[in-house]
């Protein structure tokens, strides 16, 4: 992924569940095959949309293993650590690597605003421990942000720290990160479909996308168009993606994306775990109608 300027589009997994709310391995296999056949560069596991916080540690490992088996070397797998503290993060790191993850990503500790020194030590412990390349996921849902200077310090000290996934949706912050990192082999990825074009314009190399679950060609097209030098058309594509994103986000959290993956017959169900709620019949009807009006169905 690094030392290669074409990072491209990675898809963030939403977790398919069976009727009994167990992880659905067959649906994972169909989804990964669908992604690989459409130019997606990798699968990102245990982001916000995976419902990982509703899983046991055994289930988190099961999900990584299932995705690695489905990928079968066709595309790499990045597994994210979303934890409340260092002990659990290091245990999960070992587990995800044993499961075959090609990359580890680490979010900041949840709900625990840390002094910068403690935060540096947290990420440094993960990077030192990992035998595979590590990315940092700056996740606002943790309640605070990782400072740009800290990303720069980690990049300077650890060559195995190879990239940064930005979900701040703050371009000043993102440009500050780019300024703080003094390496040419370090990758910056958009963490939101809303900021893909802007991230590329700021020197980014790709995205971890949620919309690409459903419409991989749409997100790949923006990337390829931008890389071709046709920035005007790429920006027009970004504006269209924003319309699609607005439709999907009008449904309950995560549920609209799952409903659409089920509509494509990749998932058996679109169930979410409590306390999240799925789309009802009327919401599904409106979702499909609005996407049809945009001409994407």
NORRAVEN-V787566 format. One record per helix or strand of 2 or more residues. SS is the DSSP state (H for helix, E for strand). FROM is the first residue (numbers start at 1). TO is the last residue. Records with the same first field share a line. If there is no record, write none. Layout:
# NORRAVEN-V787566
SS = FROM-TO, FROM-TO
This chain:
# NORRAVEN-V787566
E = 8-12, 42-45, 76-81, 103-107, 134-138, 161-166, 187-190, 206-209
H = 25-36, 48-50, 52-54, 57-71, 86-98, 116-129, 140-142, 148-157, 171-180, 193-201, 211-213, 216-227, 231-249, 255-263, 281-293
